[in-house]
């Protein structure tokens, strides 16, 4: 062993083997697997200065484990590199030169400039990175190989990926695939995997775990071997991608063309009865086209026609999802674009009827028939409204009629009670008031 080299049981864990982070295992860990970049790790640590051994920090003294996301720069570089080499349950000593710790500035007042630090770190557990939008644990990523650069694909990007899908440890999908993000269902790519891909970098390789609701849900996908309610695990390599323009980068004509793509996708989802994904596509139409500035009359008419379809289709999708207030809102927006639109009146009428407002629903169905007298569906719904209104009035009559009868009886009872009270107070019982009889003594007395 040459001078300056670490002992055999002490490892240099720096990428360049420059001696900046020396690791000594004090207690071996379990198994072969360790945490990966992006994992949330949980540790205890005690930090001391190498020069005099004085302690400057300790999670053990606080009685609470310390958690951080590995490889994201949340801690000093020595920790990101050193903890990545540890196993579950391992206790290690990390000796960290200043360029892997707090550098020339130190961290006053406890850590002086250019200080070499010693940490005793115990690794307890780790969890993959939760990249679901709601942070509900439905999409968990573990990074196998970091990607390149800073960009990630967005909605509409064409991605070139290699995926291996597993259910209960069995491979059900193994292929190379190019597709446009947002249209994954056409290629049996679940929504959760598409969401995950929007977080990938070029050349990245990661595992993605999906809970059932982010995979193929309660229905599963029997055609490709996924049973109902199954959780899935994918190993994905992002070979390359072509980033799509963001909405703010598009001119108005490009927005119209993109909106047509969303409309077609939404219609496909609607036919598949995937109402959540259909609604998502139709909402994107509205986001793109609700402000159609800078267009000539012909293009403005085209833009409004696509926007109108977006509102109407979103309304019927929300009807399927029983979101009746949203249906009314979207239909009203559609009527602002086309005041004589039969579909908008009809769907708003259905929503009002579902919400128990038969009077307002009747008004909407009457508007349908004023525009299109032969609309059989509107006639049927109108008769339904009339029947409901009649039933409600009859019900009210019974309720209020019964109440009035009850009040009348109460008033009569109260009146009779008052009369009886008066008779007792005045003594007019049996009509004997003021009848006089003479006693044996000859004096007069009132009979009580």
C-alpha positions as CSV (number, residue, x, y, z in Angstrom):
1,X,0.0,0.0,0.0
2,X,1.5,3.3,-1.0
3,X,1.6,6.3,1.3
4,X,-1.6,8.4,1.4
5,X,-3.8,5.5,0.3
6,X,-6.7,4.6,2.6
7,X,-6.6,1.4,4.6
8,X,-8.1,-1.7,3.1
9,X,-11.2,-1.5,5.2
10,X,-11.6,2.2,4.4
11,X,-13.0,3.1,0.9
12,X,-12.7,6.2,-1.2
13,X,-16.2,6.7,-2.5
14,X,-15.5,9.8,-4.6
15,X,-16.1,9.4,-8.4
16,X,-12.5,10.5,-9.1
17,X,-10.9,8.6,-6.2
18,X,-9.4,11.9,-4.9
19,X,-9.7,10.9,-1.2
20,X,-12.3,13.5,-0.6
21,X,-14.8,11.1,1.0
22,X,-13.5,8.1,3.0
23,X,-16.0,5.6,4.2
24,X,-15.5,3.1,7.0
25,X,-18.2,0.5,7.7
26,X,-18.8,0.2,11.4
27,X,-21.8,-2.2,11.1
28,X,-22.6,-4.0,7.9
29,X,-26.1,-3.5,6.4
30,X,-28.5,-6.1,4.9
31,X,-28.8,-7.4,1.4
32,X,-27.3,-6.0,-1.8
33,X,-29.7,-3.2,-2.6
34,X,-29.1,0.4,-1.7
35,X,-30.9,3.6,-2.2
36,X,-31.0,5.2,-5.7
37,X,-30.9,8.8,-6.7
38,X,-34.3,10.5,-6.0
39,X,-35.1,8.1,-3.1
40,X,-36.2,9.6,0.2
41,X,-33.7,8.3,2.7
42,X,-34.0,8.2,6.5
43,X,-30.9,8.3,8.7
44,X,-29.4,9.1,12.1
45,X,-26.1,10.9,12.2
46,X,-23.5,12.5,14.5
47,X,-21.2,15.1,13.1
48,X,-17.8,16.0,14.5
49,X,-14.9,18.2,13.5
50,X,-11.9,16.1,12.4
51,X,-9.4,18.5,14.0
52,X,-10.5,18.3,17.6
53,X,-13.4,15.7,17.6
54,X,-15.9,18.3,18.9
55,X,-19.5,17.5,18.1
56,X,-21.4,20.2,16.0
57,X,-24.7,18.4,15.2
58,X,-26.6,15.2,16.0
59,X,-30.0,13.9,15.0
60,X,-29.7,11.3,17.8
61,X,-29.6,14.1,20.4
62,X,-32.8,15.5,18.9
63,X,-34.4,12.0,18.9
64,X,-35.7,12.3,15.4
65,X,-34.4,10.7,12.2
66,X,-33.2,13.0,9.4
67,X,-34.8,12.6,5.9
68,X,-33.6,13.9,2.6
69,X,-33.9,13.2,-1.1
70,X,-30.8,11.5,-2.3
71,X,-28.9,13.1,-5.2
72,X,-30.9,16.3,-5.3
73,X,-28.4,18.6,-3.6
74,X,-30.5,18.9,-0.4
75,X,-27.4,18.0,1.7
76,X,-23.6,18.4,1.3
77,X,-22.1,16.5,-1.6
78,X,-20.3,14.0,0.7
79,X,-23.7,12.8,1.9
80,X,-25.2,12.4,-1.5
81,X,-22.3,10.3,-2.6
82,X,-21.6,8.5,0.7
83,X,-25.1,7.4,1.6
84,X,-25.7,6.2,-1.9
85,X,-23.1,3.4,-1.2
86,X,-24.9,2.2,2.0
87,X,-27.2,-0.7,2.6
88,X,-30.2,-0.9,4.9
89,X,-29.2,-1.0,8.6
90,X,-25.6,-0.1,7.8
91,X,-23.6,2.2,10.2
92,X,-20.7,4.0,8.5
93,X,-18.1,6.7,9.3
94,X,-17.7,9.3,6.5
95,X,-14.6,11.5,6.6
96,X,-15.3,14.4,4.3
97,X,-12.8,17.0,3.1
98,X,-14.1,20.6,2.9
99,X,-14.6,20.6,-0.9
100,X,-17.2,17.9,-0.4
101,X,-18.6,19.6,2.7
102,X,-18.9,23.3,3.5
103,X,-15.8,24.5,1.5
104,X,-13.8,27.6,2.1
105,X,-16.7,29.5,3.8
106,X,-17.5,26.8,6.4
107,X,-20.9,27.1,8.2
108,X,-20.3,29.6,11.0
109,X,-20.4,29.5,14.0
110,X,-20.0,25.8,14.4
111,X,-18.0,24.8,11.3
112,X,-14.9,26.8,10.5
113,X,-13.6,27.4,6.9
114,X,-11.9,24.6,5.1
115,X,-13.0,22.1,7.8
116,X,-12.7,18.3,7.4
117,X,-15.8,16.7,8.9
118,X,-16.6,13.2,10.3
119,X,-20.1,11.8,10.2
120,X,-21.3,8.6,11.7
121,X,-24.4,7.8,9.6
122,X,-26.9,4.9,10.1
123,X,-29.2,4.2,7.2
124,X,-32.6,2.9,8.2
125,X,-34.8,2.9,5.1
126,X,-35.6,4.6,1.9
127,X,-38.6,5.1,-0.4
128,X,-38.9,5.9,-4.1
129,X,-39.7,9.5,-5.2
130,X,-43.4,10.2,-5.3
131,X,-44.0,12.0,-8.6
132,X,-47.8,11.9,-8.6
133,X,-49.3,15.4,-8.9
134,X,-51.3,14.9,-5.7
135,X,-48.4,13.3,-3.8
136,X,-50.6,10.4,-2.9
137,X,-48.0,7.7,-3.5
138,X,-49.7,6.5,-6.8
139,X,-46.6,7.0,-9.0
140,X,-43.2,6.1,-7.5
141,X,-40.0,6.5,-9.4
142,X,-36.6,5.0,-8.6
143,X,-33.7,6.1,-10.8
144,X,-31.4,3.5,-12.2
145,X,-29.4,5.7,-14.5
146,X,-29.5,9.5,-14.4
147,X,-30.6,11.3,-17.5
148,X,-28.8,14.1,-19.5
149,X,-29.5,17.8,-19.4
150,X,-32.4,19.7,-17.8
151,X,-35.3,19.3,-20.2
152,X,-38.2,16.9,-19.9
153,X,-40.9,16.0,-22.4
154,X,-44.2,17.8,-22.2
155,X,-47.8,17.1,-23.4
156,X,-47.6,16.4,-27.1
157,X,-43.9,15.5,-27.2
158,X,-43.0,12.5,-29.3
159,X,-41.1,10.1,-27.0
160,X,-38.9,7.2,-28.0
161,X,-38.8,4.7,-25.1
162,X,-38.1,1.1,-24.2
163,X,-40.5,-0.2,-21.6
164,X,-40.7,-3.5,-19.7
165,X,-44.0,-3.9,-17.7
166,X,-44.5,-6.3,-14.9
167,X,-47.6,-7.4,-13.0
168,X,-47.0,-9.6,-9.9
169,X,-43.4,-10.1,-11.1
170,X,-44.5,-11.4,-14.5
171,X,-43.6,-9.5,-17.7
172,X,-46.7,-8.5,-19.7
173,X,-45.1,-5.8,-21.9
174,X,-41.6,-5.5,-23.4
175,X,-41.2,-3.2,-26.4
176,X,-39.6,-0.2,-28.0
177,X,-42.2,2.4,-28.8
178,X,-42.6,5.9,-30.2
179,X,-45.7,7.8,-29.4
180,X,-47.0,11.3,-28.6
181,X,-47.5,12.0,-24.9
182,X,-51.2,12.4,-24.3
183,X,-52.1,9.7,-26.7
184,X,-50.7,6.8,-24.7
185,X,-54.0,4.9,-24.3
186,X,-53.9,4.2,-28.0
187,X,-50.8,2.1,-27.3
188,X,-51.9,0.5,-24.0
189,X,-49.8,3.0,-22.0
190,X,-51.6,3.8,-18.7
191,X,-52.2,7.4,-17.6
192,X,-49.7,7.1,-14.7
193,X,-46.8,6.0,-16.9
194,X,-47.5,9.0,-19.2
195,X,-47.4,11.3,-16.2
196,X,-44.1,9.8,-15.1
197,X,-42.5,10.2,-18.5
198,X,-43.1,14.0,-18.3
199,X,-40.5,13.9,-15.4
200,X,-37.8,12.0,-17.4
201,X,-34.6,13.4,-18.8
202,X,-33.1,12.2,-22.0
203,X,-31.2,8.8,-21.6
204,X,-32.7,8.4,-18.1
205,X,-33.5,4.8,-17.0
206,X,-35.9,4.4,-14.0
207,X,-38.4,2.0,-12.5
208,X,-42.0,3.3,-12.1
209,X,-44.4,1.7,-9.7
210,X,-48.1,2.5,-10.3
211,X,-51.0,1.9,-7.9
212,X,-54.1,0.5,-9.6
213,X,-55.8,3.8,-10.1
214,X,-52.9,5.1,-12.1
215,X,-52.6,1.9,-14.0
216,X,-55.6,0.2,-15.7
217,X,-57.9,0.6,-12.7
218,X,-60.6,-1.8,-11.6
219,X,-61.1,-3.0,-15.1
220,X,-57.5,-4.0,-15.8
221,X,-56.5,-4.8,-19.3
222,X,-57.1,-8.4,-19.9
223,X,-56.0,-8.2,-23.6
224,X,-52.4,-7.6,-22.6
225,X,-52.5,-9.7,-19.4
226,X,-53.3,-7.2,-16.7
227,X,-55.9,-8.4,-14.3
228,X,-58.5,-6.1,-12.7
229,X,-57.2,-3.8,-9.9
230,X,-53.6,-4.7,-10.5
231,X,-50.6,-2.5,-9.4
232,X,-47.9,-2.4,-12.1
233,X,-44.1,-1.9,-12.2
234,X,-42.3,-0.6,-15.3
235,X,-38.7,-0.3,-16.2
236,X,-38.4,2.6,-18.6
237,X,-35.5,4.0,-20.7
238,X,-36.1,7.4,-22.3
239,X,-34.0,7.0,-25.5
240,X,-34.9,10.4,-26.9
241,X,-37.8,12.9,-27.3
242,X,-38.9,15.8,-29.4
243,X,-40.3,18.4,-27.1
244,X,-43.6,19.9,-28.3
245,X,-44.2,23.6,-28.3
246,X,-45.7,25.1,-25.2
247,X,-49.0,27.0,-25.7
248,X,-47.3,30.3,-25.2
249,X,-44.9,29.4,-28.0
250,X,-47.7,28.7,-30.5
251,X,-49.4,31.2,-32.8
252,X,-53.2,31.1,-32.9
253,X,-53.4,28.9,-36.0
254,X,-51.1,26.4,-34.4
255,X,-53.3,26.4,-31.3
256,X,-56.3,25.6,-33.5
257,X,-54.5,22.6,-35.1
258,X,-53.4,21.3,-31.7
259,X,-57.0,21.8,-30.3
260,X,-58.2,19.6,-33.1
261,X,-55.8,16.9,-32.0
262,X,-57.2,17.1,-28.4
263,X,-60.7,17.0,-29.8
264,X,-60.0,13.7,-31.7
265,X,-58.3,12.2,-28.6
266,X,-61.1,13.2,-26.4
267,X,-63.7,11.6,-28.7
268,X,-61.7,8.4,-28.7
269,X,-61.6,8.3,-24.9
270,X,-65.3,9.1,-24.8
271,X,-66.1,6.2,-27.1
272,X,-64.0,4.0,-24.8
273,X,-66.0,5.3,-21.8
274,X,-62.8,6.7,-20.3
275,X,-64.5,9.9,-19.2
276,X,-61.8,11.3,-17.0
277,X,-59.2,11.3,-19.8
278,X,-61.8,12.6,-22.3
279,X,-62.5,15.5,-20.0
280,X,-58.8,16.2,-19.7
281,X,-58.5,16.5,-23.5
282,X,-61.6,18.8,-23.9
283,X,-60.3,21.1,-21.1
284,X,-57.1,21.6,-23.1
285,X,-59.2,22.8,-26.1
286,X,-60.7,25.5,-23.9
287,X,-57.3,26.5,-22.4
288,X,-55.9,26.9,-25.9
289,X,-58.8,28.7,-27.6
290,X,-60.9,30.7,-25.1
291,X,-58.9,33.8,-26.1
292,X,-58.8,33.9,-29.9
293,X,-57.0,37.2,-30.6
294,X,-55.3,38.2,-33.8
295,X,-57.4,36.0,-36.2
296,X,-59.2,37.0,-39.4
297,X,-62.9,36.2,-39.7
298,X,-62.5,32.8,-41.3
299,X,-60.0,31.6,-38.8
300,X,-62.0,33.1,-35.9
301,X,-65.0,31.1,-37.1
302,X,-62.9,27.9,-37.2
303,X,-61.5,28.6,-33.8
304,X,-64.9,29.2,-32.3
305,X,-66.3,26.0,-33.9
306,X,-63.6,23.9,-32.3
307,X,-64.1,25.7,-29.0
308,X,-67.8,25.2,-29.1
309,X,-67.3,21.5,-29.7
310,X,-64.9,21.5,-26.7
311,X,-67.6,23.0,-24.4
312,X,-70.3,20.7,-25.7
313,X,-68.2,17.5,-25.4
314,X,-67.0,18.5,-22.0
315,X,-70.6,19.0,-20.9
316,X,-71.6,15.5,-22.0
317,X,-68.5,14.0,-20.4
318,X,-69.3,15.8,-17.1
319,X,-72.9,14.4,-17.4
320,X,-71.4,10.9,-17.5
321,X,-69.3,11.8,-14.4
322,X,-72.4,13.2,-12.6
323,X,-70.7,16.6,-12.4
324,X,-74.0,18.5,-13.0
325,X,-72.8,22.0,-11.9
326,X,-69.9,21.8,-14.4
327,X,-72.4,20.7,-17.1
328,X,-74.4,23.8,-16.6
329,X,-71.3,26.0,-16.7
330,X,-70.0,24.5,-19.9
331,X,-73.4,24.6,-21.6
332,X,-73.8,28.3,-20.7
333,X,-70.4,29.0,-22.2
334,X,-71.4,27.2,-25.3
335,X,-74.6,29.3,-25.6
336,X,-72.5,32.5,-25.4
337,X,-70.9,31.2,-28.6
338,X,-74.1,30.0,-30.2
339,X,-77.3,31.2,-28.6
340,X,-79.4,28.7,-30.6
341,X,-77.5,25.6,-29.9
342,X,-79.9,22.8,-29.2
343,X,-77.3,20.4,-27.6
344,X,-76.3,23.1,-25.1
345,X,-79.9,23.7,-24.0
346,X,-80.7,19.9,-23.9
347,X,-77.6,19.0,-21.8
348,X,-78.1,21.9,-19.5
349,X,-81.7,20.8,-19.1
350,X,-80.5,17.3,-18.2
351,X,-78.2,18.7,-15.6
352,X,-81.0,20.8,-14.1
353,X,-83.3,17.8,-14.0
354,X,-80.6,15.7,-12.3
355,X,-80.2,18.5,-9.7
356,X,-83.9,18.5,-9.0
357,X,-84.7,21.8,-10.6
358,X,-87.5,20.8,-12.9
359,X,-88.7,24.3,-13.5
360,X,-85.4,25.4,-14.9
361,X,-85.0,22.1,-16.8
362,X,-88.5,22.7,-18.4
363,X,-87.3,26.1,-19.6
364,X,-84.2,24.6,-21.2
365,X,-86.2,21.8,-23.0
366,X,-88.8,24.4,-24.2
367,X,-85.9,26.4,-25.7
368,X,-84.8,23.2,-27.5
369,X,-88.2,22.8,-29.0
370,X,-88.5,26.5,-30.0
371,X,-85.4,25.9,-32.1
372,X,-86.1,22.4,-33.2
373,X,-89.8,21.5,-33.0
374,X,-89.3,17.8,-34.0
375,X,-86.8,17.0,-31.3
376,X,-88.3,13.8,-29.8
377,X,-85.8,13.6,-26.9
378,X,-86.6,17.1,-25.8
379,X,-90.3,16.4,-26.0
380,X,-89.9,13.4,-23.8
381,X,-87.8,15.3,-21.3
382,X,-90.3,18.2,-21.3
383,X,-93.1,15.8,-20.4
384,X,-90.9,14.4,-17.6
385,X,-90.4,17.9,-16.2
386,X,-94.2,18.6,-16.4
387,X,-94.9,15.4,-14.5
388,X,-92.3,16.2,-11.9
389,X,-93.6,19.7,-11.4
390,X,-97.2,18.4,-11.1
391,X,-96.1,15.8,-8.6
392,X,-94.2,18.4,-6.6
393,X,-97.3,20.7,-6.5
394,X,-99.5,17.8,-5.4
395,X,-97.0,16.9,-2.7
396,X,-96.9,20.5,-1.5
397,X,-100.7,20.7,-1.5
398,X,-100.9,17.6,0.7
399,X,-98.2,18.8,3.0
400,X,-99.6,22.4,3.4
401,X,-103.2,21.2,3.4
402,X,-102.5,18.9,6.2
403,X,-100.7,21.7,8.0
404,X,-103.7,24.1,7.7
405,X,-106.1,21.4,9.0
406,X,-103.8,20.7,11.9
407,X,-103.5,24.4,12.7
408,X,-107.3,24.8,12.5
409,X,-107.8,21.9,15.0
410,X,-105.3,23.4,17.3
411,X,-107.0,26.8,17.1
412,X,-110.4,25.2,17.9
413,X,-109.0,23.3,20.8
414,X,-107.4,26.5,22.1
415,X,-110.7,28.4,21.8
416,X,-112.6,25.7,23.7
417,X,-110.0,25.7,26.4
418,X,-110.3,29.5,26.9
419,X,-114.1,29.3,27.2
420,X,-113.9,26.6,29.8
421,X,-111.3,28.7,31.8
422,X,-113.7,31.7,31.7
423,X,-116.6,29.7,33.0
424,X,-114.6,28.4,36.0
425,X,-113.3,31.9,36.9
426,X,-116.8,33.5,36.8
427,X,-118.5,30.6,38.6
428,X,-121.2,30.3,36.0
429,X,-121.5,26.6,36.4
430,X,-124.9,24.9,35.7
431,X,-126.6,28.4,35.3
432,X,-127.1,28.9,39.0
433,X,-125.5,32.3,39.5
434,X,-127.5,34.8,41.6
435,X,-130.2,32.3,42.6
436,X,-131.1,33.0,46.3
437,X,-132.7,30.8,48.9
438,X,-133.7,31.7,52.4
439,X,-132.1,29.8,55.3
440,X,-133.9,28.8,58.4
441,X,-132.7,31.9,60.0
442,X,-134.3,34.0,57.4
443,X,-131.1,35.5,55.9
444,X,-130.4,35.2,52.2
445,X,-127.3,33.2,50.9
446,X,-125.9,32.6,47.4
447,X,-125.6,29.0,46.2
448,X,-122.1,28.4,45.2
